[in-house]
Amino acid sequence: MELQDAIRGRKSIRRFLPKAVAKETLREILELSARAPSAENTQPWEFYVLAGETLDKIRTENVEKVRKFEMPPPEMHHIMVERPKGSIFRQRQVEIGKQLYGLMDIAREDKEKRAAWIEKGFRYFEAPAAIIIVAEKSLPIEGTYLDVGAVMQTICLAALDFGLHTCIENQGITYADVLRKHADIPETKRLMAAIAIGYADADFPANKVESLREPIDNVIFWRGI
Ligand SMILES: Cc1cc2nc3c(=O)[nH]c(=O)nc-3n(C[C@H](O)[C@H](O)[C@H](O)COP(=O)(O)O)c2cc1C
């Protein structure tokens, strides 16, 4: 796949076909993606690749917690980012939500449907596999996040070359205790990102979403050129 096509073609997929992804394919994607840059080549990332019964148990327990309105544990507060009220960032957040709810035909006041939609994220959108990126807690979170971001996007792009799609999701690491229990992730590792990965269900309405971008000239500041 051409690089430009991959960059433009990458999008978050929120429903996957019930088709397993070969372990070797996932390994190849991660081997390739680990070519991502990191500060001073520290490569702080490690990957827990979940599928099968392990992933199913996690889906089930995540949803149990969502239904009880359980908050993320303190160790996951780094994913709870509030954008300033009235800011453009909030506006963009609202916009993507509106698009998704529109495509899924979920009315604003339909609490039941909204709750059911939110649960899907905690079920990794039924993806046959999920990649959990972790990093040692002894590393400073700020710089490590940048490195993890680089490998995260590389995974999403590399996946496309294997005919696979992805959804990066904070929802997928919200309940750290569930993941630690079923995936045997030690307390010494911080959960940084989850990526649902699999074959896209092209007919699923939410997968037709086209997220918008700010016109590029609004965010470039040329100096000396
Ligand atoms: C750090 C991060 C966390 C995200 N968490 C979620 C999530 O929990 N649930 C979800 O549906 N999408 C999640 N997304 C996907 C974003 O909503 C998506 O990337 C954004 O709306 C742009 O759409 P696109 O990926 O289709 O271009 C996350 C993306 C990032 C980078």
The ligand as a Gaussian input file, in Angstrom:
#p B3LYP/6-31G(d) Opt

LIG

0 1
 C       -5.413000       8.557000      22.605000
 C       -6.683000       8.205000      21.877000
 C       -7.742000       7.665000      22.585000
 C       -8.927000       7.326000      21.932000
 N       -9.932000       6.732000      22.642000
 C      -11.073000       6.359000      21.990000
 C      -12.097000       5.670000      22.698000
 O      -11.983000       5.405000      23.893000
 N      -13.209000       5.316000      21.998000
 C      -13.356000       5.565000      20.658000
 O      -14.390000       5.204000      20.097000
 N      -12.391000       6.217000      19.971000
 C      -11.253000       6.608000      20.594000
 N      -10.243000       7.224000      19.892000
 C      -10.406000       7.461000      18.448000
 C      -10.665000       8.937000      18.150000
 O      -11.989000       9.250000      18.492000
 C      -10.385000       9.194000      16.660000
 O       -9.035000       8.948000      16.388000
 C      -10.747000      10.602000      16.239000
 O      -12.109000      10.842000      16.397000
 C      -10.362000      10.854000      14.793000
 O      -11.022000       9.920000      13.967000
 P      -10.230000       8.938000      13.016000
 O       -9.326000       8.099000      13.859000
 O      -11.301000       8.117000      12.346000
 O       -9.449000       9.764000      12.058000
 C       -9.049000       7.560000      20.527000
 C       -7.966000       8.092000      19.821000
 C       -6.798000       8.417000      20.485000
 C       -5.638000       8.976000      19.697000

